[in-house]
């Protein structure tokens, strides 16, 4: 017999606990932020878009928890630094959830290729700047696209080589996998680093072809194998709250690992190379000017 479908995202009591969640104004991050607030926790959800931030606060209502939405743009290192400098509370769980896909090559405020800048370099800088405040766990959101990723240390921003969305996204997610490895090595017992991927969650991030017609066709073709944003958030909640070993990688257990219930999954050799992890850490330090003390 098949298990009953997953519906709401319920968390254990989070009263007295504080979560820092990026990318919380839509999709998976929104589901997670609202669930933490409903469970009594305090959520710090830095946001770039003020209208979306206000909508998130309104959606949270006057529940048991508290939701704060200070300004931060992960695609702007000056904004990341301002937010980190303004943070005065300790954090129990840091969820690096924010991510972006684009149909064309763009650059961040610092001249980084947008996917690398938003999916890796911005979170890398943020984590380094606030790590001294994290008391328990850091979750990095990955993707199985890392399995086809290649990090070009000489041209990470695709200034000389040909850019395409898949190559850029896969590179950024491979960087995330390797960054987690190097981060845990440096943190030691100070905090646990885990990873999670949401599978194929219906959040709109896949609509990046530049063609509305093609985007609709992709959504229609994949809808039988996709899951809701709330269900896509479940691997992240397991990575944040589960009794896990360091660097556990949590994702859905179903077809193609696109949907299903959270399970710990294996990581291919590409994502666990200690040498490559150090190279990616050095790339992050070089580009962001941040490091762990």
C-alpha positions in Angstrom: 0.0 0.0 0.0 1.3 3.5 -0.9 1.8 5.9 2.1 -0.7 8.7 2.4 0.1 11.9 0.5 2.1 14.5 2.4 0.1 17.7 3.0 0.9 20.4 5.6 4.5 21.1 6.8 4.3 20.5 10.6 7.3 21.0 12.8 7.9 20.2 16.5 7.8 23.1 19.0 10.3 25.7 18.1 9.6 28.1 20.9 12.8 29.8 22.0 14.7 28.9 18.8 15.8 31.2 16.0 16.1 30.3 12.4 17.8 32.3 9.7 16.3 31.4 6.3 17.3 32.9 3.0 15.0 32.9 0.0 11.9 32.8 2.3 9.6 35.1 0.3 8.5 32.4 -2.1 8.5 28.6 -2.7 10.2 26.3 -0.4 11.7 29.0 1.8 8.3 30.5 2.4 6.8 27.2 3.4 9.6 26.6 5.8 9.6 30.1 7.3 5.8 29.9 7.9 6.1 26.5 9.4 8.8 27.6 11.8 6.8 30.7 12.9 3.7 28.6 13.3 5.7 26.2 15.6 6.6 29.2 17.8 10.1 29.9 16.5 11.6 33.2 15.6 12.4 33.5 11.9 14.9 36.0 10.5 14.1 36.0 6.7 16.3 38.6 5.0 14.7 39.7 1.7 15.5 41.8 -1.3 11.9 42.5 -2.4 10.0 44.6 0.2 6.6 43.7 -1.2 7.2 40.0 -1.0 8.6 40.5 2.5 5.4 42.2 3.6 3.4 39.4 2.1 5.4 36.9 4.0 4.8 38.7 7.3 1.1 39.0 6.5 0.9 35.3 5.7 2.5 34.5 9.1 -0.2 36.5 10.8 -0.1 36.7 14.6 0.9 33.2 15.4 3.0 31.9 18.2 6.3 32.8 16.6 7.9 35.9 15.2 9.0 36.7 11.7 11.5 39.4 10.8 12.4 40.5 7.2 15.5 42.7 7.2 16.8 43.8 3.8 19.5 41.7 2.1 20.4 41.0 -1.5 22.6 37.9 -1.9 23.7 39.2 -5.3 25.3 42.2 -3.6 28.1 41.6 -1.2 27.8 45.0 0.3 24.2 44.2 1.2 25.2 40.9 2.7 27.8 42.6 4.9 25.3 45.2 6.0 22.9 42.5 7.0 25.5 40.5 8.8 26.7 43.6 10.7 23.2 44.3 11.8 22.5 40.8 13.1 22.5 40.9 16.9 20.9 37.6 17.8 22.2 34.1 17.9 20.9 31.6 15.4 20.0 28.0 16.1 19.6 27.0 12.4 20.9 28.7 9.3 19.1 27.6 6.1 20.9 28.6 2.9 17.9 28.1 0.7 17.9 31.0 -1.7 18.8 30.2 -5.3 18.3 31.4 -8.8 18.2 30.2 -12.4 18.3 32.4 -15.4 17.6 32.0 -19.2 20.5 34.3 -20.0 23.8 35.3 -18.6 23.6 38.1 -16.0 26.0 39.5 -13.4 25.6 40.4 -9.8 26.4 43.8 -8.4 30.0 42.6 -7.9 30.4 41.4 -11.4 30.0 37.7 -10.6 28.1 35.4 -13.0 24.6 35.5 -11.5 24.0 31.8 -10.7 27.4 31.4 -9.1 27.1 34.7 -7.2 23.6 34.0 -5.8 23.8 30.2 -5.3 27.3 30.0 -3.9 29.3 33.2 -3.4 26.6 35.2 -1.6 25.7 32.3 0.7 29.4 31.6 1.3 30.0 35.2 2.4 26.9 35.3 4.5 27.7 32.0 6.3 31.3 33.1 7.0 30.1 36.5 8.4 27.4 35.0 10.7 28.9 31.6 11.6 30.0 32.8 15.0 26.4 33.2 15.9 25.2 29.8 14.7 24.7 27.5 17.7 23.5 24.3 16.1 23.2 23.6 12.4 23.9 25.0 8.9 21.9 23.6 6.0 23.0 24.1 2.5 20.5 23.5 -0.3 21.9 21.4 -3.0 20.7 19.8 -6.2 21.5 16.5 -8.0 22.6 18.7 -10.9 26.0 18.8 -9.1 26.5 15.3 -10.6 27.1 16.9 -14.1 28.8 20.0 -12.8 32.3 21.2 -13.5 34.0 24.0 -11.6 36.3 26.0 -13.9 38.6 27.7 -11.4 40.2 29.8 -14.2 36.8 31.0 -15.6 34.1 30.5 -13.0 32.1 33.4 -14.3 31.9 32.2 -17.9 33.7 35.3 -19.3 35.6 33.3 -21.9 33.7 30.0 -22.2 30.2 29.6 -23.5 27.5 30.1 -20.9 24.3 28.1 -20.7 21.8 27.7 -17.8 22.5 24.1 -17.1 26.3 24.4 -17.0 26.1 27.5 -14.8 23.5 26.0 -12.5 25.4 22.7 -12.2 28.7 24.5 -11.5 27.0 26.5 -8.7 25.5 23.4 -7.1 28.7 21.5 -7.3 30.4 24.4 -5.5 27.7 24.1 -2.8 28.4 20.4 -2.3 32.1 21.0 -2.0 31.7 24.1 0.1 29.8 22.1 2.7 32.6 19.7 3.0 35.2 22.4 3.5 32.9 24.3 5.9 32.4 21.3 8.1 36.1 20.7 8.2 36.6 24.3 9.5 33.7 24.3 11.9 34.5 21.0 13.6 32.2 20.5 16.5 31.0 24.2 16.6 28.1 23.4 14.3 26.8 20.6 12.2 26.7 21.1 8.4 24.0 19.1 6.4 22.7 19.3 2.9 19.3 18.8 1.3 17.7 19.0 -2.1 13.9 19.4 -2.7 13.6 17.2 -5.7 11.4 18.5 -8.5 9.3 21.0 -6.4 6.6 23.1 -8.2 8.1 26.5 -7.2 8.5 28.2 -10.6 12.3 28.0 -10.5 12.2 25.7 -13.5 10.5 28.3 -15.7 13.7 29.6 -17.1 13.7 28.9 -20.8 12.7 32.4 -21.8 9.6 31.0 -23.6 6.3 31.0 -21.7 4.9 28.3 -24.0 7.9 26.0 -23.5 7.8 26.7 -19.7 4.2 25.6 -19.6 5.0 22.5 -21.6 7.8 21.5 -19.2 5.5 22.0 -16.2 2.8 19.9 -17.8 5.2 17.1 -18.8 6.8 17.0 -15.3 3.8 17.6 -13.1 3.1 13.8 -12.6 6.6 13.5 -11.1 6.8 16.8 -9.2 5.7 17.7 -5.7 4.4 20.8 -3.9 6.7 23.4 -2.4 5.7 22.2 1.1 6.7 18.7 0.3 9.9 20.0 -1.3 10.7 21.7 2.0 10.6 18.4 3.9 14.1 17.4 3.1 15.3 20.7 4.4 13.4 20.3 7.6 14.9 16.8 8.0 18.4 18.3 7.4 17.7 21.0 10.0 16.1 18.9 12.7 16.9 15.2 12.0 19.4 13.1 14.0 22.0 13.1 11.2 25.7 12.6 10.7 27.8 15.6 9.5 27.4 16.3 5.8 24.3 14.1 5.4 22.6 14.8 2.1 18.8 14.5 2.3 16.4 14.3 -0.6 13.1 12.7 -1.7 13.0 8.9 -1.9 10.7 8.5 -4.9 11.1 8.2 -8.7 14.3 9.9 -9.9 14.5 11.4 -6.4 12.1 14.0 -7.7 9.4 13.5 -5.1 8.7 11.5 -2.0 9.6 11.3 1.7 13.0 12.5 2.9 15.8 10.1 3.1 19.6 10.3 3.4 21.2 9.8 0.0 24.7 9.0 -1.1 26.9 11.6 -2.7 28.9 10.8 -5.8 32.7 11.1 -5.7 32.4 14.4 -7.6 30.8 16.0 -4.6 33.1 14.7 -1.8 36.6 15.4 -3.1 38.5 17.0 -0.3 41.1 18.5 -2.7 38.3 20.0 -4.9 36.6 21.3 -1.7 39.7 23.2 -0.8 39.9 24.7 -4.3 36.2 25.8 -4.0 36.8 27.3 -0.6 39.8 29.2 -1.9 37.6 30.5 -4.8 35.0 31.7 -2.3 37.6 33.5 -0.2 39.2 35.1 -3.3 36.0 36.4 -4.7 34.1 37.5 -1.5 37.0 38.5 0.7 35.5 36.5 3.6 36.8 33.5 5.5 36.2 31.8 8.8 38.2 32.9 11.8 
